Amino acid sequence: MISMNYNFVKSDVLVIGGGSAGLRASIEAKKRDVSVTLVTKRSLGSGSTAVAGSGHACVLPPEYGGNPEDSLKTHFNDTIEGGCSINDQRLVKFLVENGAKQVLELQELGVVLGYVPFSEAREKPPGEGHSFGRIIRVDGGGGNLIYSLTRKAKELAVEMKEDIMIVDLLISNGMAKGAIGFNTKSDSFSVFVSKATILATGGAGQIYPLTSCMIDGTGDGYAIAYRAGCILQDMEFVQFYPWRLISPPLYNESVLYDRVPIQSNVFTRGGKLLNSQGERFMEKVDPSRKDLTTRDVAARAIYNEIKEGRAVNGGVLLDISEISEEDFLSSDRRYSLFKKRGVDIRQAKMIVAPEAHYFMGGIHIDENCETNIKGLYAAGEVIGGFDGANRLSGNALTMCQVTGRRAGVQASIRAIEFEETPDIKEEAVSKKIGEVQSYLKEGKSFEVLRKELQKLMWDKVGIVRTGHELEQALKRIEGLRVELNAVGASNYQELKGTLELRNMLCVSEMLTRAAMLREESRGAHYRLDHPKRDDEYWMVNIRISLRLEKMILLKAPAIDLKGQ
Ligand SMILES: Cc1cc2nc3c(=O)[nH]c(=O)nc-3n(C[C@H](O)[C@H](O)[C@H](O)COP(=O)(O)OP(=O)(O)OC[C@H]3O[C@@H](n4cnc5c(N)ncnc54)[C@H](O)[C@@H]3O)c2cc1C
């Protein structure tokens, strides 16, 4: 048993999460001269941003590669169409209108953007779902985005706290007053007291066994917000990236992040997907677009080939024989890495399969990025509403910048308005720490349950769903929640794993219940027993909240711009 000692960390603004959204939020808050603490579960750069392709979608001026025929209205319409018309239109408008400005502002924060002039950009086809090419990338990818924003945040004296897992928020009188966390390396608790708090904890891809999401992506922010009384929405919509390269491997086993998502531009250059019988199955699935279809259609098609026994070594074959070596190497920098490792990727059999990639759902916010709890803001992938039922490529990172900035500004305004640091009740802190410490005991390992949950979610709440399987999944999730009580952690690393599992179970339950309720197919949510989109009954968002210790799901009409 450990002692009840903990240290207090006071700041005006607390930012939980050090990805693209959290870093931008902390920089914007700090610029307004308030004290800012930023907490991350592992080291900075351990979220999805660091491994992202770094494409930001926005309507760019021609000198940055933008098409003069493009417009804010077209980006707005593309995003709503991609989201199957249940996006929160207030958020889409806010994002589209501020996208280019705030992405280009990254240059003032030390980020180098690798834009191409319009004349060259014109040669390239637009990304999936976009009417025009409107993607601008960070030079050197997501790793450089994190590196540059971290440098800026440090220069501004943002207090950085790494290796701290935030467990829960401190809420009293309906207001956010900080959070409780523990340091996984020094085995100590910290109580963060703040006038405003920003959740920027990223997604939850880790609830599935195959994901492009980094290991921090266990959905902590969704579960923390839910337990605190926030409203969440659209949790049934998970984007599966269709083309994860599962062989040949690019890295050796010592590498923490070994996933290689194949970029869709390989198909614009002539790449083809083939099943074990050598059939180009996408010709049947989407005769006009074939392999260049949207991500949800491609993921489902590949999943079906695997499920119906036409897989090649667990995936499908990516045939690139018609692409010239030069063309191929120029389409993705990782192909050159293969070459450096001595693997001739054009000779090797490339096998691809789908993986969980991105959570469209999340915390319900207003245009100021504030949640239904006063003083609690959210930014980045942890929010819901912007994407609707499906996300367009490049929209997530732009959304991180726009919501990160807005959340940072609004949190600092609130902090300036409140002169006094909030008072924290000792009993509330002791109760929460006691709850967490109760897992420090002898017991079962969390790892076995975690693996079982991941497999269950993949098999029954994955790319293709049925009411019957969703019911089976829910029953087992409830069983696993009971079994969690028998889990014991012998150190703080195991405690982290155990509490992550608690959060993963909470997210899985929200997802499964919402998927059961939505008896139609829309965007990334596909029900084999309700295969059609039903606009008469389902132009709604499913909102989830905790009321009297029960998970409550309500349908709410999608928010449009009528009257604005
Ligand atoms: C391989 C890949 C490629 C992608 N490419 C693109 C692209 O090109 N364009 C695009 O628009 N989108 C892309 N995406 C999606 C996009 O990268 C993510 O949606 C985005 O980076 C999320 O940023 P974030 O700041 O919200 O969260 P993240 O970058 O995931 O950061 C989350 C942070 O929260 C911290 N955290 C989590 N839980 C806790 C806790 N309990 N306590 C303390 N800290 C915590 C983590 O440590 C981390 O610092 C890609 C995603 C992947 C996985």
The ligand as a Tripos MOL2 file, in Angstrom:
@<TRIPOS>MOLECULE
LIG
   53    58     1     0     0
SMALL
NO_CHARGES

@<TRIPOS>ATOM
      1 C1         -0.9630    6.8250  -38.6670 C.3       1 LIG1
      2 C2         -1.8870    8.0070  -38.6460 C.ar      1 LIG1
      3 C3         -1.8490    8.9210  -39.6840 C.ar      1 LIG1
      4 C4         -2.7060   10.0240  -39.6820 C.ar      1 LIG1
      5 N1         -2.6030   10.9540  -40.6720 N.ar      1 LIG1
      6 C5         -3.4100   12.0480  -40.6550 C.ar      1 LIG1
      7 C6         -3.2930   13.0800  -41.6370 C.ar      1 LIG1
      8 O1         -2.4040   13.0610  -42.4940 O.2       1 LIG1
      9 N2         -4.1920   14.1130  -41.5850 N.ar      1 LIG1
     10 C7         -5.1630   14.2100  -40.6290 C.ar      1 LIG1
     11 O2         -5.9380   15.1580  -40.6350 O.2       1 LIG1
     12 N3         -5.2520   13.2620  -39.6540 N.ar      1 LIG1
     13 C8         -4.4190   12.2060  -39.6450 C.ar      1 LIG1
     14 N4         -4.5250   11.2670  -38.6460 N.ar      1 LIG1
     15 C9         -5.4210   11.5520  -37.4990 C.3       1 LIG1
     16 C10        -4.7630   12.6190  -36.6090 C.3       1 LIG1
     17 O3         -3.3740   12.4270  -36.6380 O.3       1 LIG1
     18 C11        -5.2500   12.5580  -35.1720 C.3       1 LIG1
     19 O4         -6.6450   12.6590  -35.1430 O.3       1 LIG1
     20 C12        -4.6440   13.7240  -34.3600 C.3       1 LIG1
     21 O5         -3.2370   13.7090  -34.4470 O.3       1 LIG1
     22 C13        -5.0780   13.6670  -32.9110 C.3       1 LIG1
     23 O6         -4.3950   14.6880  -32.2190 O.3       1 LIG1
     24 P1         -4.7480   14.9830  -30.7080 P.3       1 LIG1
     25 O7         -3.9100   16.1340  -30.2870 O.co2     1 LIG1
     26 O8         -6.2170   15.0840  -30.5440 O.co2     1 LIG1
     27 O9         -4.3110   13.6450  -29.9250 O.3       1 LIG1
     28 P2         -2.9260   12.8450  -29.9070 P.3       1 LIG1
     29 O10        -1.9360   13.3580  -30.8540 O.co2     1 LIG1
     30 O11        -3.3090   11.4090  -30.0050 O.co2     1 LIG1
     31 O12        -2.3730   13.1570  -28.4480 O.3       1 LIG1
     32 C14        -3.0490   12.7040  -27.2870 C.3       1 LIG1
     33 C15        -2.2430   13.1040  -26.0630 C.3       1 LIG1
     34 O13        -3.0150   12.8200  -24.8930 O.3       1 LIG1
     35 C16        -2.1980   12.2060  -23.9250 C.3       1 LIG1
     36 N5         -3.0480   11.4250  -23.0210 N.ar      1 LIG1
     37 C17        -3.9450   10.4540  -23.3360 C.ar      1 LIG1
     38 N6         -4.5380   10.0060  -22.2110 N.ar      1 LIG1
     39 C18        -3.9920   10.6780  -21.1730 C.ar      1 LIG1
     40 C19        -4.1630   10.6440  -19.7610 C.ar      1 LIG1
     41 N7         -5.0330    9.8240  -19.1680 N.pl3     1 LIG1
     42 N8         -3.4080   11.4660  -18.9850 N.ar      1 LIG1
     43 C20        -2.5110   12.3100  -19.5510 C.ar      1 LIG1
     44 N9         -2.3170   12.3960  -20.8760 N.ar      1 LIG1
     45 C21        -3.0460   11.5920  -21.6740 C.ar      1 LIG1
     46 C22        -1.2160   11.3870  -24.7340 C.3       1 LIG1
     47 O14        -0.0840   11.0860  -23.9690 O.3       1 LIG1
     48 C23        -0.9270   12.3580  -25.8820 C.3       1 LIG1
     49 O15         0.0390   13.2810  -25.4690 O.3       1 LIG1
     50 C24        -3.6510   10.1760  -38.6240 C.ar      1 LIG1
     51 C25        -3.6920    9.2550  -37.5670 C.ar      1 LIG1
     52 C26        -2.8120    8.1740  -37.5710 C.ar      1 LIG1
     53 C27        -2.8560    7.2190  -36.4020 C.3       1 LIG1
@<TRIPOS>BOND
     1     1     2 1
     2     2     3 ar
     3     2    52 ar
     4     3     4 ar
     5     4     5 ar
     6     4    50 ar
     7     5     6 ar
     8     6     7 ar
     9     6    13 1
    10     7     8 2
    11     7     9 ar
    12     9    10 ar
    13    10    11 2
    14    10    12 ar
    15    12    13 ar
    16    13    14 ar
    17    14    15 1
    18    14    50 ar
    19    15    16 1
    20    16    17 1
    21    16    18 1
    22    18    19 1
    23    18    20 1
    24    20    21 1
    25    20    22 1
    26    22    23 1
    27    23    24 1
    28    24    25 2
    29    24    26 1
    30    24    27 1
    31    27    28 1
    32    28    29 2
    33    28    30 1
    34    28    31 1
    35    31    32 1
    36    32    33 1
    37    33    34 1
    38    33    48 1
    39    34    35 1
    40    35    36 1
    41    35    46 1
    42    36    37 ar
    43    36    45 ar
    44    37    38 ar
    45    38    39 ar
    46    39    40 ar
    47    39    45 ar
    48    40    41 1
    49    40    42 ar
    50    42    43 ar
    51    43    44 ar
    52    44    45 ar
    53    46    47 1
    54    46    48 1
    55    48    49 1
    56    50    51 ar
    57    51    52 ar
    58    52    53 1
@<TRIPOS>SUBSTRUCTURE
     1 LIG1         1 GROUP 0 **** ****
